[in-house]
Amino acid sequence: MRFSDFRQFRPKDNPNVIVFACEDDFLVEESRSVWAEIFGPNWVFEKLHAKEFDEIAIASLMDEAQTPSLFSQNRVLMVTNAEKVSKERGEDLLALHEVPNASLKVILIRSAAKDGKKDGKEMAAWMKPYPSISIDPLKPGDVARWLVDRYGVSPEVASHVVESAGTDLYPLHNEMMKLEAYLGGARKPEVRDVEASILHVERFGPWELDDAILERDYRKAVHVAEAMLEEGVEALQILGKIARVWRQLFVAKGLSGKKSANEIAFAAGAPQFKGSALAASSRKYGWVQLTNGFRELLGADRAFKSSSPNVEAYFDILLWKLMA
C-alpha cells in the first residue's frame, strides 16, 4: 500500500494489535495522525523499542487494556524494531488482541517486506495472527513527488535533492530546512542552490566536482572529493554526485550531434547552462569507459554500505578508474 492510500485507509474493525510494516522513520511519525483518526479521540501515543516492550509484564498490559482510566487518555504503544520482540511476548499479545473495547493498543512497527519476507526470511510466525498493513518502500520518483507536494519545489530541484541526499525522508526534511534557511524565503530554490546548500564546500564552488569530471581532470576531482570529506560531506553523498554526472555524460554521449545543448541538458536532468559542457565533455569519454564506470560506481556503493574502507583512498582509486 502506498502511504498516500494509507492516509485514506479505514479498517472495518478496530484491532488492539496491528503489525505496521514501514521502512521510513519519517512516515512512521506521519502515521500517528492516521492512527488517531482510525482509533478515535482520547488516545495518546508512546514510542518504545522492542526490548523495552518485552520488559513490561503482560499482566500490566492486560490490566491497562481492561481498565479504562477516568482521569487520563488511553495509550497506543508504537513498538519499533518489532522483529526483535520475543516470541513469548508476541504470543502473549493474543490475549490483549481479544479484549473488547480495550483502553490499550499496540502497533508493532517492522521493516517493510515483500511477500511477507525480509532479506529472504519469512515474517515471524507469531505476527501472523494480527492484522498487518505494509507500506510500499519509496522509490526516488515517489520521494521527488513528495518534495514537490510538501515543499513546493520544482520537479527538477526535487530530483536533484534526491540524487544529492538520498531517499530517506528525515535527512531530506532536514536538507530542505537547510535550503529554506539558505535562501531566507527570498525566492524559490534552483538547482544551483541545492548544490550550494547540501553539498557546500568552502574551498570549492558547488559545481567544482562536476566540472572536474567533465573536464576529465583527475587531480582536481580528487582534491575536491577530499575537501568535501574533510568538511563532513558523507561518502555516499559524494558518490551519488559522481554517479549523477556519470549518468549525464552517458545520456549526453548518445544525443551529442543529434540534439541541441538545451535538449541534451533536459534529457540528462542537468541545468540548461550545463548543456554545452556536457555535449563537449561526452566526447572525451568512450562508450566502453562509460559502461565500465557504472560497474565501478556500483562496486563503490556496495563497499560503502557493507564495509568500512579507507574512504579517501577509495575515492582516489575510483576516480582514477573512471577518468584515466
C-alpha positions as CSV (number, residue, x, y, z in Angstrom):
1,M,0.0,0.0,0.0
2,R,1.3,3.5,-0.8
3,F,1.4,5.9,2.1
4,S,-1.0,8.2,0.3
5,D,-3.5,5.4,0.2
6,F,-2.9,4.6,3.9
7,R,-4.0,8.1,4.7
8,Q,-7.4,7.2,3.4
9,F,-7.5,3.7,4.9
10,R,-10.1,2.9,7.5
11,P,-10.4,-0.7,8.7
12,K,-13.8,-2.3,9.2
13,D,-12.9,-3.2,12.8
14,N,-10.7,-1.5,15.4
15,P,-8.0,-4.0,16.3
16,N,-6.0,-3.9,19.5
17,V,-2.7,-5.2,18.0
18,I,-1.6,-4.3,14.5
19,V,1.6,-5.1,12.5
20,F,2.7,-2.0,10.6
21,A,5.5,-2.6,8.0
22,C,7.2,0.6,7.1
23,E,10.8,1.3,6.1
24,D,10.9,5.1,6.6
25,D,11.0,6.6,10.2
26,F,9.5,9.8,8.9
27,L,6.5,8.0,7.6
28,V,6.1,6.2,10.9
29,E,5.9,9.5,12.6
30,E,3.4,10.8,10.0
31,S,1.3,7.7,10.5
32,R,0.3,8.9,14.0
33,S,-2.3,11.3,12.7
34,V,-3.8,8.5,10.6
35,W,-3.9,6.1,13.6
36,A,-5.5,8.8,15.7
37,E,-8.4,9.1,13.1
38,I,-8.7,5.3,13.0
39,F,-8.8,4.8,16.8
40,G,-10.9,7.9,17.6
41,P,-10.4,10.6,20.2
42,N,-8.6,10.4,23.6
43,W,-5.6,8.3,22.6
44,V,-2.0,9.3,23.5
45,F,0.9,7.8,21.5
46,E,4.1,6.5,23.1
47,K,7.0,5.0,21.2
48,L,9.3,2.4,22.7
49,H,11.9,-0.1,21.5
50,A,11.1,-3.8,21.3
51,K,13.4,-4.6,24.2
52,E,11.6,-2.0,26.4
53,F,8.3,-3.5,25.4
54,D,9.5,-7.0,26.3
55,E,10.3,-5.8,29.8
56,I,6.7,-4.8,30.6
57,A,4.9,-7.5,32.4
58,I,2.0,-8.9,30.4
59,A,-0.2,-8.6,33.5
60,S,0.4,-4.8,33.5
61,L,-0.6,-4.6,29.8
62,M,-3.7,-6.6,30.4
63,D,-4.7,-4.5,33.4
64,E,-4.3,-1.3,31.4
65,A,-6.2,-2.7,28.4
66,Q,-9.2,-3.8,30.6
67,T,-9.3,-0.8,32.9
68,P,-10.1,2.5,31.1
69,S,-8.7,5.4,33.0
70,L,-11.2,8.1,34.3
71,F,-8.5,10.7,34.5
72,S,-6.2,10.2,31.6
73,Q,-6.2,9.3,27.9
74,N,-5.9,5.7,26.7
75,R,-2.5,4.7,25.3
76,V,-1.2,3.5,22.0
77,L,2.2,1.8,22.2
78,M,4.2,2.1,19.0
79,V,6.8,-0.6,19.3
80,T,9.8,-0.1,17.0
81,N,12.1,-2.9,15.7
82,A,9.2,-5.3,16.2
83,E,11.2,-8.1,14.6
84,K,13.2,-8.2,17.9
85,V,10.1,-8.7,20.1
86,S,10.4,-12.1,21.8
87,K,8.3,-15.0,20.6
88,E,6.8,-15.3,24.1
89,R,5.7,-11.7,24.2
90,G,4.3,-11.9,20.7
91,E,2.2,-14.9,21.7
92,D,1.2,-13.2,25.0
93,L,-0.4,-10.4,22.9
94,L,-3.1,-12.8,21.6
95,A,-4.9,-12.2,24.9
96,L,-4.7,-8.5,24.5
97,H,-5.9,-8.8,20.9
98,E,-9.1,-10.4,22.1
99,V,-10.0,-7.7,24.8
100,P,-13.3,-5.9,23.7
101,N,-13.1,-2.1,23.9
102,A,-9.6,-2.2,25.1
103,S,-8.0,1.0,26.5
104,L,-4.6,0.0,25.2
105,K,-3.5,-0.7,21.7
106,V,-0.2,-1.9,20.3
107,I,1.3,-1.1,16.9
108,L,4.2,-3.4,16.0
109,I,6.4,-1.5,13.6
110,R,8.7,-3.6,11.5
111,S,10.7,-3.2,8.3
112,A,8.6,-3.4,5.1
113,A,9.0,-6.7,3.4
114,K,7.9,-8.0,0.1
115,D,5.6,-11.0,0.2
116,G,6.0,-11.3,3.9
117,K,9.7,-11.7,3.7
118,K,12.7,-9.6,4.9
119,D,16.1,-10.5,3.5
120,G,14.8,-13.8,2.3
121,K,13.4,-14.7,5.8
122,E,9.7,-15.2,6.3
123,M,7.9,-12.9,8.7
124,A,7.9,-14.2,12.3
125,A,5.2,-16.7,12.8
126,W,3.8,-15.0,16.0
127,M,3.0,-11.9,14.0
128,K,0.7,-13.7,11.5
129,P,-2.5,-13.8,13.6
130,Y,-2.6,-10.0,13.8
131,P,-3.9,-7.7,11.1
132,S,-1.0,-6.3,9.0
133,I,-0.5,-3.1,6.9
134,S,2.5,-2.8,4.7
135,I,3.7,0.5,3.2
136,D,5.4,0.3,-0.1
137,P,9.1,1.3,0.1
138,L,9.6,4.7,-1.5
139,K,11.3,4.9,-4.9
140,P,13.3,8.0,-6.0
141,G,10.4,9.2,-8.2
142,D,8.0,8.9,-5.2
143,V,10.3,10.9,-3.0
144,A,10.8,13.6,-5.6
145,R,7.0,14.0,-5.9
146,W,6.8,14.1,-2.1
147,L,9.2,17.0,-2.1
148,V,7.2,18.8,-4.8
149,D,4.0,18.4,-2.9
150,R,5.3,19.1,0.6
151,Y,7.8,21.9,-0.1
152,G,6.6,23.4,-3.4
153,V,9.9,23.0,-5.2
154,S,10.1,22.3,-8.9
155,P,10.4,18.7,-10.2
156,E,13.9,19.5,-11.4
157,V,15.0,20.7,-8.0
158,A,13.3,17.8,-6.2
159,S,15.1,15.3,-8.4
160,H,18.4,17.0,-7.7
161,V,17.8,17.0,-4.0
162,V,17.0,13.2,-4.1
163,E,20.1,12.5,-6.1
164,S,22.3,14.5,-3.8
165,A,20.8,13.5,-0.4
166,G,19.2,10.1,-0.9
167,T,15.6,8.9,-0.4
168,D,15.3,8.7,3.5
169,L,12.7,11.3,4.4
170,Y,14.1,12.5,7.7
171,P,17.5,13.6,6.2
172,L,15.7,15.1,3.2
173,H,13.4,17.1,5.5
174,N,16.5,18.4,7.3
175,E,18.1,19.3,4.0
176,M,15.0,21.2,2.9
177,M,15.1,23.1,6.1
178,K,18.7,24.0,5.4
179,L,17.8,25.0,1.9
180,E,15.0,27.3,3.1
181,A,17.3,28.9,5.6
182,Y,20.0,29.4,3.0
183,L,17.5,31.2,0.7
184,G,15.8,33.1,3.6
185,G,12.4,32.9,1.8
186,A,13.6,35.3,-0.9
187,R,12.7,33.1,-3.8
188,K,12.1,29.6,-5.0
189,P,15.1,27.3,-4.9
190,E,17.0,26.5,-8.0
191,V,19.4,23.5,-8.8
192,R,22.4,25.6,-8.1
193,D,21.0,26.4,-4.6
194,V,20.8,22.7,-3.9
195,E,24.5,22.4,-4.7
196,A,25.4,25.3,-2.6
197,S,23.3,24.3,0.4
198,I,23.5,20.5,0.5
199,L,27.0,19.9,-0.9
200,H,28.6,23.2,0.1
201,V,32.4,23.1,0.4
202,E,34.2,26.3,1.5
203,R,37.3,25.8,-0.7
204,F,35.5,25.0,-3.9
205,G,32.4,26.2,-5.7
206,P,29.2,24.0,-5.9
207,W,30.0,22.7,-9.4
208,E,33.7,22.0,-9.0
209,L,33.4,18.2,-8.7
210,D,31.1,18.1,-11.7
211,D,33.4,20.3,-13.8
212,A,36.5,18.3,-12.8
213,I,34.8,15.1,-14.1
214,L,33.5,16.8,-17.2
215,E,37.0,18.2,-17.9
216,R,38.5,14.8,-17.2
217,D,40.7,16.4,-14.6
218,Y,41.6,13.5,-12.2
219,R,43.8,15.5,-9.8
220,K,41.2,18.3,-9.4
221,A,38.4,15.8,-8.8
222,V,40.4,14.0,-6.1
223,H,41.2,17.4,-4.4
224,V,37.5,18.4,-4.4
225,A,36.4,15.0,-3.1
226,E,38.9,15.1,-0.3
227,A,37.8,18.7,0.6
228,M,34.2,17.5,0.8
229,L,35.1,14.6,3.1
230,E,37.1,16.9,5.3
231,E,34.1,19.3,5.7
232,G,31.8,16.4,6.7
233,V,30.0,15.5,3.5
234,E,29.0,11.8,3.6
235,A,30.8,9.4,1.3
236,L,27.6,8.2,-0.2
237,Q,26.5,11.7,-1.0
238,I,29.8,12.4,-2.9
239,L,29.4,9.0,-4.7
240,G,25.8,10.0,-5.6
241,K,27.1,13.3,-7.1
242,I,29.7,11.4,-9.1
243,A,27.2,8.9,-10.3
244,R,24.8,11.6,-11.4
245,V,27.5,13.3,-13.5
246,W,28.4,9.9,-15.0
247,R,24.7,9.3,-16.0
248,Q,24.6,12.7,-17.5
249,L,27.7,12.0,-19.6
250,F,26.2,8.7,-20.8
251,V,23.0,10.4,-21.9
252,A,24.8,13.3,-23.5
253,K,27.1,11.0,-25.5
254,G,24.1,9.3,-27.0
255,L,22.5,12.6,-28.0
256,S,25.6,14.7,-28.9
257,G,25.3,15.8,-32.5
258,K,21.7,14.9,-32.7
259,K,20.1,17.4,-30.2
260,S,20.7,20.9,-29.1
261,A,22.6,21.7,-26.0
262,N,19.4,22.6,-24.2
263,E,17.7,19.4,-25.2
264,I,20.7,17.4,-24.0
265,A,20.6,19.2,-20.7
266,F,16.9,18.5,-20.3
267,A,17.3,14.8,-21.2
268,A,20.2,14.3,-18.9
269,G,18.5,16.1,-15.9
270,A,21.1,18.8,-15.8
271,P,20.7,22.6,-15.6
272,Q,20.4,24.3,-19.0
273,F,23.7,26.1,-18.6
274,K,25.5,22.8,-18.4
275,G,24.2,21.5,-21.8
276,S,27.1,22.7,-23.9
277,A,29.7,21.5,-21.5
278,L,28.0,18.1,-21.2
279,A,27.9,17.7,-25.0
280,A,31.6,18.6,-25.4
281,S,32.8,16.5,-22.4
282,S,30.9,13.4,-23.5
283,R,33.3,13.2,-26.5
284,K,36.2,12.9,-24.1
285,Y,34.9,9.5,-22.8
286,G,34.4,6.4,-24.8
287,W,31.4,4.1,-24.6
288,V,33.3,1.3,-23.0
289,Q,34.8,3.6,-20.4
290,L,31.3,5.0,-19.5
291,T,29.8,1.5,-19.3
292,N,32.7,0.1,-17.2
293,G,32.3,3.2,-15.0
294,F,28.8,2.2,-13.9
295,R,30.3,-1.1,-12.7
296,E,32.9,0.7,-10.7
297,L,30.2,3.0,-9.2
298,L,28.0,0.1,-8.2
299,G,31.0,-1.6,-6.5
300,A,31.8,1.6,-4.6
301,D,28.1,1.8,-3.4
302,R,28.3,-1.8,-2.1
303,A,31.6,-1.2,-0.4
304,F,30.5,1.9,1.4
305,K,27.2,0.3,2.5
306,S,28.7,-3.1,3.6
307,S,32.2,-2.4,4.9
308,S,34.4,0.4,6.2
309,P,37.1,1.1,3.5
310,N,39.6,4.0,3.7
311,V,37.2,6.5,2.1
312,E,39.8,8.9,0.8
313,A,41.9,6.2,-0.8
314,Y,38.8,4.6,-2.3
315,F,37.7,7.8,-4.0
316,D,41.3,8.3,-5.3
317,I,41.3,4.8,-6.9
318,L,37.6,5.1,-8.1
319,L,38.2,8.5,-9.8
320,W,41.4,7.1,-11.4
321,K,39.5,4.2,-12.8
322,L,36.7,6.5,-14.1
323,M,38.9,9.2,-15.6
324,A,42.3,7.7,-16.5
